[in-house]
Amino acid sequence: MEKVTVTVTNPVGLHARPASLLTKLVKGFECDIDFYKNGNASEKHQPKSILSVMALGAVKGDELTFEAKGKDEKEAIKAIEEFVKSGCGE
């Protein structure tokens, strides 16, 4: 399992457009991916589902932890980390 925690830097958080871009990004990986906000691992979400990403309600300053398990987990975590650190495509 690979894991990374990143801080949302996008001024408006993960609203519809960046949520859609994140979902599109992670759907390109075969591994299973979960993520949660601000250390609350009891409420994991599925980033391959736009509704799940939107339900998380991530705003600027929130810490998101992504966990990936499977064949391409390292590549997935690296791509997700770069995506969030770059401002979520905005």
MMTF fields as JSON, N, C-alpha, C and O atoms, coordinates in Angstrom:
{
  "mmtfVersion": "1.0.0",
  "mmtfProducer": "UNKNOWN",
  "numBonds": 359,
  "numAtoms": 360,
  "numGroups": 90,
  "numChains": 1,
  "numModels": 1,
  "chainsPerModel": [1],
  "groupsPerChain": [90],
  "chainIdList": ["A"],
  "bondAtomList": [4, 2, 8, 6, 12, 10, 16, 14, 20, 18, 24, 22, 28, 26, 32, 30, 36, 34, 40, 38, 44, 42, 48, 46, 52, 50, 56, 54, 60, 58, 64, 62, 68, 66, 72, 70, 76, 74, 80, 78, 84, 82, 88, 86, 92, 90, 96, 94, 100, 98, 104, 102, 108, 106, 112, 110, 116, 114, 120, 118, 124, 122, 128, 126, 132, 130, 136, 134, 140, 138, 144, 142, 148, 146, 152, 150, 156, 154, 160, 158, 164, 162, 168, 166, 172, 170, 176, 174, 180, 178, 184, 182, 188, 186, 192, 190, 196, 194, 200, 198, 204, 202, 208, 206, 212, 210, 216, 214, 220, 218, 224, 222, 228, 226, 232, 230, 236, 234, 240, 238, 244, 242, 248, 246, 252, 250, 256, 254, 260, 258, 264, 262, 268, 266, 272, 270, 276, 274, 280, 278, 284, 282, 288, 286, 292, 290, 296, 294, 300, 298, 304, 302, 308, 306, 312, 310, 316, 314, 320, 318, 324, 322, 328, 326, 332, 330, 336, 334, 340, 338, 344, 342, 348, 346, 352, 350, 356, 354],
  "bondOrderList": [1, 1, 1, 1, 1, 1, 1, 1, 1, 1, 1, 1, 1, 1, 1, 1, 1, 1, 1, 1, 1, 1, 1, 1, 1, 1, 1, 1, 1, 1, 1, 1, 1, 1, 1, 1, 1, 1, 1, 1, 1, 1, 1, 1, 1, 1, 1, 1, 1, 1, 1, 1, 1, 1, 1, 1, 1, 1, 1, 1, 1, 1, 1, 1, 1, 1, 1, 1, 1, 1, 1, 1, 1, 1, 1, 1, 1, 1, 1, 1, 1, 1, 1, 1, 1, 1, 1, 1, 1],
  "groupList": [{"groupName": "MET", "atomNameList": ["N", "CA", "C", "O"], "elementList": ["N", "C", "C", "O"], "formalChargeList": [0, 0, 0, 0], "bondAtomList": [1, 0, 2, 1, 3, 2], "bondOrderList": [1, 1, 2], "singleLetterCode": "M", "chemCompType": "L-PEPTIDE LINKING"}, {"groupName": "GLU", "atomNameList": ["N", "CA", "C", "O"], "elementList": ["N", "C", "C", "O"], "formalChargeList": [0, 0, 0, 0], "bondAtomList": [1, 0, 2, 1, 3, 2], "bondOrderList": [1, 1, 2], "singleLetterCode": "E", "chemCompType": "L-PEPTIDE LINKING"}, {"groupName": "LYS", "atomNameList": ["N", "CA", "C", "O"], "elementList": ["N", "C", "C", "O"], "formalChargeList": [0, 0, 0, 0], "bondAtomList": [1, 0, 2, 1, 3, 2], "bondOrderList": [1, 1, 2], "singleLetterCode": "K", "chemCompType": "L-PEPTIDE LINKING"}, {"groupName": "VAL", "atomNameList": ["N", "CA", "C", "O"], "elementList": ["N", "C", "C", "O"], "formalChargeList": [0, 0, 0, 0], "bondAtomList": [1, 0, 2, 1, 3, 2], "bondOrderList": [1, 1, 2], "singleLetterCode": "V", "chemCompType": "L-PEPTIDE LINKING"}, {"groupName": "THR", "atomNameList": ["N", "CA", "C", "O"], "elementList": ["N", "C", "C", "O"], "formalChargeList": [0, 0, 0, 0], "bondAtomList": [1, 0, 2, 1, 3, 2], "bondOrderList": [1, 1, 2], "singleLetterCode": "T", "chemCompType": "L-PEPTIDE LINKING"}, {"groupName": "ASN", "atomNameList": ["N", "CA", "C", "O"], "elementList": ["N", "C", "C", "O"], "formalChargeList": [0, 0, 0, 0], "bondAtomList": [1, 0, 2, 1, 3, 2], "bondOrderList": [1, 1, 2], "singleLetterCode": "N", "chemCompType": "L-PEPTIDE LINKING"}, {"groupName": "PRO", "atomNameList": ["N", "CA", "C", "O"], "elementList": ["N", "C", "C", "O"], "formalChargeList": [0, 0, 0, 0], "bondAtomList": [1, 0, 2, 1, 3, 2], "bondOrderList": [1, 1, 2], "singleLetterCode": "P", "chemCompType": "L-PEPTIDE LINKING"}, {"groupName": "GLY", "atomNameList": ["N", "CA", "C", "O"], "elementList": ["N", "C", "C", "O"], "formalChargeList": [0, 0, 0, 0], "bondAtomList": [1, 0, 2, 1, 3, 2], "bondOrderList": [1, 1, 2], "singleLetterCode": "G", "chemCompType": "PEPTIDE LINKING"}, {"groupName": "LEU", "atomNameList": ["N", "CA", "C", "O"], "elementList": ["N", "C", "C", "O"], "formalChargeList": [0, 0, 0, 0], "bondAtomList": [1, 0, 2, 1, 3, 2], "bondOrderList": [1, 1, 2], "singleLetterCode": "L", "chemCompType": "L-PEPTIDE LINKING"}, {"groupName": "HIS", "atomNameList": ["N", "CA", "C", "O"], "elementList": ["N", "C", "C", "O"], "formalChargeList": [0, 0, 0, 0], "bondAtomList": [1, 0, 2, 1, 3, 2], "bondOrderList": [1, 1, 2], "singleLetterCode": "H", "chemCompType": "L-PEPTIDE LINKING"}, {"groupName": "ALA", "atomNameList": ["N", "CA", "C", "O"], "elementList": ["N", "C", "C", "O"], "formalChargeList": [0, 0, 0, 0], "bondAtomList": [1, 0, 2, 1, 3, 2], "bondOrderList": [1, 1, 2], "singleLetterCode": "A", "chemCompType": "L-PEPTIDE LINKING"}, {"groupName": "ARG", "atomNameList": ["N", "CA", "C", "O"], "elementList": ["N", "C", "C", "O"], "formalChargeList": [0, 0, 0, 0], "bondAtomList": [1, 0, 2, 1, 3, 2], "bondOrderList": [1, 1, 2], "singleLetterCode": "R", "chemCompType": "L-PEPTIDE LINKING"}, {"groupName": "SER", "atomNameList": ["N", "CA", "C", "O"], "elementList": ["N", "C", "C", "O"], "formalChargeList": [0, 0, 0, 0], "bondAtomList": [1, 0, 2, 1, 3, 2], "bondOrderList": [1, 1, 2], "singleLetterCode": "S", "chemCompType": "L-PEPTIDE LINKING"}, {"groupName": "PHE", "atomNameList": ["N", "CA", "C", "O"], "elementList": ["N", "C", "C", "O"], "formalChargeList": [0, 0, 0, 0], "bondAtomList": [1, 0, 2, 1, 3, 2], "bondOrderList": [1, 1, 2], "singleLetterCode": "F", "chemCompType": "L-PEPTIDE LINKING"}, {"groupName": "CYS", "atomNameList": ["N", "CA", "C", "O"], "elementList": ["N", "C", "C", "O"], "formalChargeList": [0, 0, 0, 0], "bondAtomList": [1, 0, 2, 1, 3, 2], "bondOrderList": [1, 1, 2], "singleLetterCode": "C", "chemCompType": "L-PEPTIDE LINKING"}, {"groupName": "ASP", "atomNameList": ["N", "CA", "C", "O"], "elementList": ["N", "C", "C", "O"], "formalChargeList": [0, 0, 0, 0], "bondAtomList": [1, 0, 2, 1, 3, 2], "bondOrderList": [1, 1, 2], "singleLetterCode": "D", "chemCompType": "L-PEPTIDE LINKING"}, {"groupName": "ILE", "atomNameList": ["N", "CA", "C", "O"], "elementList": ["N", "C", "C", "O"], "formalChargeList": [0, 0, 0, 0], "bondAtomList": [1, 0, 2, 1, 3, 2], "bondOrderList": [1, 1, 2], "singleLetterCode": "I", "chemCompType": "L-PEPTIDE LINKING"}, {"groupName": "TYR", "atomNameList": ["N", "CA", "C", "O"], "elementList": ["N", "C", "C", "O"], "formalChargeList": [0, 0, 0, 0], "bondAtomList": [1, 0, 2, 1, 3, 2], "bondOrderList": [1, 1, 2], "singleLetterCode": "Y", "chemCompType": "L-PEPTIDE LINKING"}, {"groupName": "GLN", "atomNameList": ["N", "CA", "C", "O"], "elementList": ["N", "C", "C", "O"], "formalChargeList": [0, 0, 0, 0], "bondAtomList": [1, 0, 2, 1, 3, 2], "bondOrderList": [1, 1, 2], "singleLetterCode": "Q", "chemCompType": "L-PEPTIDE LINKING"}],
  "groupTypeList": [0, 1, 2, 3, 4, 3, 4, 3, 4, 5, 6, 3, 7, 8, 9, 10, 11, 6, 10, 12, 8, 8, 4, 2, 8, 3, 2, 7, 13, 1, 14, 15, 16, 15, 13, 17, 2, 5, 7, 5, 10, 12, 1, 2, 9, 18, 6, 2, 12, 16, 8, 12, 3, 0, 10, 8, 7, 10, 3, 2, 7, 15, 1, 8, 4, 13, 1, 10, 2, 7, 2, 15, 1, 2, 1, 10, 16, 2, 10, 16, 1, 1, 13, 3, 2, 12, 7, 14, 7, 1],
  "groupIdList": [1, 2, 3, 4, 5, 6, 7, 8, 9, 10, 11, 12, 13, 14, 15, 16, 17, 18, 19, 20, 21, 22, 23, 24, 25, 26, 27, 28, 29, 30, 31, 32, 33, 34, 35, 36, 37, 38, 39, 40, 41, 42, 43, 44, 45, 46, 47, 48, 49, 50, 51, 52, 53, 54, 55, 56, 57, 58, 59, 60, 61, 62, 63, 64, 65, 66, 67, 68, 69, 70, 71, 72, 73, 74, 75, 76, 77, 78, 79, 80, 81, 82, 83, 84, 85, 86, 87, 88, 89, 90],
  "secStructList": [7, 3, 3, 3, 3, 3, 3, 7, 7, 1, 6, 6, 7, 1, 7, 2, 2, 2, 2, 2, 2, 2, 2, 2, 2, 2, 6, 6, 7, 7, 1, 3, 3, 3, 3, 3, 3, 6, 6, 7, 6, 6, 1, 7, 5, 7, 6, 6, 7, 2, 2, 2, 2, 2, 2, 2, 7, 7, 7, 6, 6, 7, 3, 3, 3, 3, 3, 3, 3, 1, 6, 6, 2, 2, 2, 2, 2, 2, 2, 2, 2, 2, 2, 2, 2, 6, 6, 6, 6, 7],
  "xCoordList": [0.835, 0.0, 0.883, 1.88, 0.496, 1.148, 0.187, -1.03, 0.748, -0.076, 0.595, 1.82, -0.219, 0.297, -0.752, -1.954, -0.285, -1.165, -0.754, 0.416, -1.723, -1.471, -2.474, -3.563, -2.099, -2.971, -3.593, -2.901, -4.893, -5.601, -5.167, -5.345, -4.597, -4.137, -5.043, -4.948, -5.917, -6.84, -7.748, -8.38, -7.828, -8.6, -10.064, -10.648, -10.659, -12.069, -12.254, -13.373, -11.184, -11.279, -11.593, -11.321, -12.172, -12.51, -13.96, -14.807, -14.236, -15.573, -15.728, -14.859, -16.781, -17.134, -16.013, -15.731, -15.381, -14.368, -13.155, -12.812, -12.486, -11.344, -11.736, -10.95, -12.933, -13.399, -13.517, -13.15, -14.03, -14.153, -12.782, -12.585, -11.839, -10.486, -9.795, -9.092, -9.99, -9.414, -9.999, -9.265, -11.305, -11.969, -11.445, -11.162, -11.322, -10.812, -9.382, -9.035, -8.551, -7.167, -7.093, -6.395, -7.805, -7.665, -8.32, -7.94, -9.298, -9.91, -8.917, -9.149, -7.823, -6.804, -5.882, -4.994, -6.075, -5.244, -6.06, -7.252, -5.412, -6.079, -6.228, -7.144, -5.351, -5.343, -6.602, -7.296, -6.872, -7.964, -7.46, -6.378, -8.236, -7.83, -8.953, -10.121, -8.576, -9.486, -8.849, -7.634, -9.667, -9.107, -10.041, -11.242, -9.44, -10.196, -9.608, -8.496, -10.385, -10.046, -9.642, -10.264, -8.587, -8.144, -7.977, -8.366, -7.397, -7.071, -8.244, -8.069, -9.424, -10.616, -10.753, -11.587, -9.931, -9.9, -11.177, -11.378, -12.037, -13.291, -14.309, -15.325, -14.034, -14.924, -14.179, -13.898, -13.866, -13.142, -14.09, -15.258, -13.55, -14.3, -13.577, -12.392, -14.303, -13.771, -13.53, -14.493, -12.269, -12.027, -12.387, -12.358, -12.724, -13.156, -14.632, -15.174, -15.28, -16.687, -16.789, -16.414, -17.293, -17.423, -18.327, -18.071, -19.369, -20.275, -19.57, -19.809, -18.71, -17.955, -16.975, -16.813, -16.325, -15.377, -16.122, -15.655, -17.261, -18.038, -18.58, -18.646, -18.966, -19.509, -18.466, -18.813, -17.204, -16.135, -16.115, -15.812, -16.437, -16.491, -15.151, -15.072, -14.095, -12.751, -12.601, -12.955, -12.07, -11.823, -10.336, -9.58, -9.931, -8.533, -8.07, -8.747, -6.905, -6.329, -6.617, -5.945, -7.603, -7.88, -6.742, -6.139, -6.453, -5.461, -6.195, -7.102, -5.796, -6.381, -5.346, -4.208, -5.742, -4.865, -5.404, -6.56, -4.55, -4.891, -4.142, -2.949, -4.842, -4.239, -4.544, -5.693, -3.506, -3.673, -3.108, -2.052, -3.838, -3.41, -3.587, -4.673, -2.516, -2.637, -1.456, -0.43, -1.632, -0.582, 0.17, 1.401, -0.54, 0.091, -0.054, -0.199, -0.015, -0.227, 0.783, 0.415, 2.044, 3.075, 2.833, 2.938, 2.514, 2.257, 1.014, 0.989, -0.011, -1.254, -1.0, -1.438, -0.302, -0.034, 0.797, 0.543, 1.776, 2.608, 1.762, 1.894, 0.899, 0.057, -0.929, -1.157, -1.509, -2.453, -1.744, -2.254, -0.578, 0.188, 0.514, 0.36, 0.958, 1.274, 0.033, 0.093, -1.09, -2.346, -2.777, -3.093, -2.79, -3.246, -2.261, -2.671, -0.963, 0.042, 0.055, 0.463, -0.389, -0.403, -1.678, -1.866, -2.547, -3.759, -4.985, -5.979, -4.935, -6.092, -6.565, -7.764, -5.612, -5.966, -6.514, -7.032, -6.409, -6.952, -5.829, -6.085],
  "yCoordList": [-1.178, 0.0, 1.246, 1.323, 2.202, 3.504, 4.522, 4.389, 5.546, 6.54, 7.907, 8.012, 8.954, 10.322, 11.242, 11.037, 12.249, 13.281, 14.607, 14.989, 15.297, 16.578, 17.612, 17.265, 18.869, 19.965, 20.608, 20.9, 20.824, 21.483, 22.943, 23.682, 23.354, 24.736, 25.548, 26.775, 24.873, 25.554, 26.465, 25.983, 27.763, 28.705, 28.318, 28.673, 27.607, 27.228, 25.747, 25.239, 25.057, 23.65, 22.741, 23.066, 21.593, 20.613, 20.798, 19.938, 21.912, 22.121, 21.272, 20.447, 21.442, 20.544, 20.308, 19.162, 21.368, 21.188, 20.4, 19.399, 20.795, 20.006, 18.602, 17.663, 18.466, 17.134, 16.232, 15.057, 16.789, 16.034, 15.656, 14.537, 16.587, 16.314, 15.245, 14.389, 15.288, 14.265, 12.9, 11.917, 12.832, 11.57, 11.014, 9.822, 11.874, 11.452, 10.926, 9.917, 11.604, 11.192, 9.795, 8.922, 9.585, 8.319, 7.143, 5.994, 7.412, 6.327, 5.692, 4.586, 6.377, 5.848, 4.83, 4.287, 4.565, 3.611, 2.389, 2.491, 1.238, -0.017, -0.246, -0.948, 0.327, 0.066, 0.608, 1.472, 0.083, 0.584, 1.802, 1.766, 2.87, 4.11, 4.573, 4.607, 4.925, 5.541, 6.853, 7.023, 7.777, 8.979, 9.513, 9.244, 10.287, 10.873, 12.221, 12.566, 12.973, 14.368, 14.538, 13.981, 15.32, 15.752, 14.611, 14.73, 13.507, 12.389, 11.521, 10.615, 11.766, 11.022, 9.751, 9.693, 8.74, 7.508, 6.693, 5.759, 7.02, 6.281, 6.696, 6.026, 7.792, 8.259, 8.3, 9.372, 7.131, 7.047, 7.25, 6.86, 7.871, 8.138, 7.514, 7.188, 7.354, 6.762, 7.857, 8.405, 8.19, 9.267, 8.921, 9.793, 7.664, 7.298, 7.625, 7.397, 8.159, 8.559, 10.063, 10.548, 10.796, 12.245, 12.603, 13.583, 11.828, 12.114, 11.949, 12.717, 10.955, 10.729, 11.871, 12.312, 12.345, 13.463, 14.725, 15.448, 14.991, 16.181, 16.088, 17.094, 14.889, 14.691, 14.974, 15.323, 14.824, 15.077, 16.546, 16.851, 17.447, 18.873, 19.483, 20.302, 19.096, 19.601, 21.062, 21.453, 21.855, 23.272, 23.565, 22.721, 24.768, 25.165, 24.963, 25.359, 24.34, 24.089, 22.701, 22.262, 22.006, 20.643, 19.717, 19.884, 18.742, 17.717, 16.49, 15.972, 16.033, 14.845, 13.727, 13.919, 12.575, 11.416, 10.414, 9.998, 10.036, 9.067, 7.773, 7.792, 6.648, 5.328, 4.521, 4.43, 3.938, 3.139, 1.737, 1.567, 0.74, -0.655, -1.318, -1.291, -1.913, -2.63, -2.425, -1.855, -2.904, -2.984, -1.665, -1.654, -0.579, 0.704, 1.738, 2.931, 1.283, 2.162, 3.298, 4.425, 3.017, 4.069, 5.176, 6.358, 4.8, 5.781, 6.608, 7.818, 5.95, 6.643, 7.685, 8.83, 7.295, 8.217, 9.406, 10.543, 9.146, 10.237, 11.207, 12.422, 10.683, 11.535, 12.351, 13.528, 11.731, 12.434, 13.545, 14.661, 13.24, 14.239, 15.445, 16.586, 15.202, 16.292, 17.107, 18.334, 16.421, 17.086, 18.052, 19.209, 17.585, 18.428, 19.56, 20.7, 19.257, 20.295, 21.37, 22.503, 21.02, 21.992, 22.843, 23.655, 22.665, 23.488, 22.808, 23.472, 21.512, 20.733, 21.117, 21.139, 21.417, 21.722, 23.109, 23.389, 23.977, 25.331, 26.332, 27.528],
  "zCoordList": [0.0, 0.0, 0.0, 0.718, -0.811, -0.861, -0.281, -0.408, 0.358, 1.032, 0.937, 0.995, 0.789, 0.781, 1.402, 1.228, 2.122, 2.667, 2.05, 2.086, 1.487, 0.824, 1.329, 1.787, 1.239, 1.655, 0.425, -0.55, 0.474, -0.629, -0.676, 0.292, -1.806, -1.973, -2.879, -2.919, -3.602, -4.495, -3.65, -2.71, -3.96, -3.139, -2.93, -1.906, -3.867, -3.73, -3.426, -3.489, -3.102, -2.724, -3.894, -5.05, -3.57, -4.609, -5.053, -4.807, -5.702, -6.248, -7.509, -7.792, -8.256, -9.359, -10.381, -10.731, -10.856, -11.904, -11.413, -12.042, -10.325, -9.88, -9.399, -9.519, -8.864, -8.453, -9.677, -9.632, -10.765, -12.01, -12.562, -13.034, -12.503, -12.99, -12.142, -12.68, -10.83, -9.955, -10.277, -10.374, -10.44, -10.765, -12.085, -12.196, -13.067, -14.377, -14.249, -14.863, -13.454, -13.249, -12.626, -13.141, -11.527, -10.803, -11.52, -11.291, -12.384, -13.147, -14.117, -14.606, -14.395, -15.283, -14.62, -15.277, -13.346, -12.62, -12.234, -11.946, -12.232, -11.909, -10.413, -9.985, -9.621, -8.179, -7.502, -8.038, -6.319, -5.49, -4.726, -4.141, -4.73, -4.071, -3.15, -3.535, -1.941, -0.972, -0.538, -0.639, -0.057, 0.547, 1.612, 1.619, 2.52, 3.608, 3.966, 3.567, 4.73, 5.022, 6.486, 7.391, 6.691, 8.021, 9.019, 10.181, 8.558, 9.431, 9.849, 10.664, 9.321, 9.706, 8.852, 7.948, 9.145, 8.355, 8.469, 7.693, 9.41, 9.539, 8.467, 8.283, 7.768, 6.696, 5.368, 4.834, 4.849, 3.58, 2.406, 2.442, 1.368, 0.15, -1.036, -0.958, -2.125, -3.348, -4.389, -4.925, -4.689, -5.646, -7.09, -7.959, -7.354, -8.709, -8.92, -10.001, -7.885, -7.959, -7.715, -6.648, -8.694, -8.554, -7.38, -6.68, -7.159, -6.043, -4.705, -3.773, -4.61, -3.386, -3.129, -1.992, -4.185, -4.059, -3.629, -2.749, -4.234, -3.885, -2.454, -1.748, -2.032, -0.688, 0.394, 1.522, 0.047, 1.011, 1.446, 2.6, 0.524, 0.851, 1.214, 2.13, 0.509, 0.814, 0.406, -0.706, 1.328, 1.072, 1.261, 1.742, 0.876, 1.014, 2.46, 3.409, 2.599, 3.912, 4.47, 5.404, 3.913, 4.367, 3.965, 2.905, 4.815, 4.491, 3.974, 4.627, 2.798, 2.2, 2.211, 1.782, 2.696, 2.699, 1.688, 1.758, 0.752, -0.277, -0.004, 0.302, -0.114, 0.045, -1.205, -1.635, -1.781, -2.99, -2.758, -2.15, -3.257, -3.134, -4.483, -5.062, -4.981, -6.24, -7.16, -6.787, -8.361, -9.373, -9.613, -9.616, -9.81, -10.155, -9.034, -9.301, -7.795, -6.644, -6.543, -6.211, -6.824, -6.717, -7.728, -7.4, -8.94, -9.995, -9.662, -9.884, -9.13, -8.785, -7.698, -7.818, -6.651, -5.549, -6.023, -5.626, -6.861, -7.389, -8.216, -8.068, -9.078, -9.925, -9.092, -9.373, -8.074, -7.204, -6.44, -6.339, -5.908, -5.165, -6.036, -5.6, -7.255, -8.187, -8.534, -8.617, -8.735, -9.075, -7.971, -8.247, -6.735, -5.627, -5.372, -5.153, -5.397, -5.142, -6.229, -5.976, -7.429, -8.525, -8.539, -9.445, -7.553, -7.488, -8.053, -8.346, -8.209, -8.665, -10.064, -10.342, -10.934, -12.314, -12.556, -13.637, -11.578, -11.73, -11.907, -12.051]
}
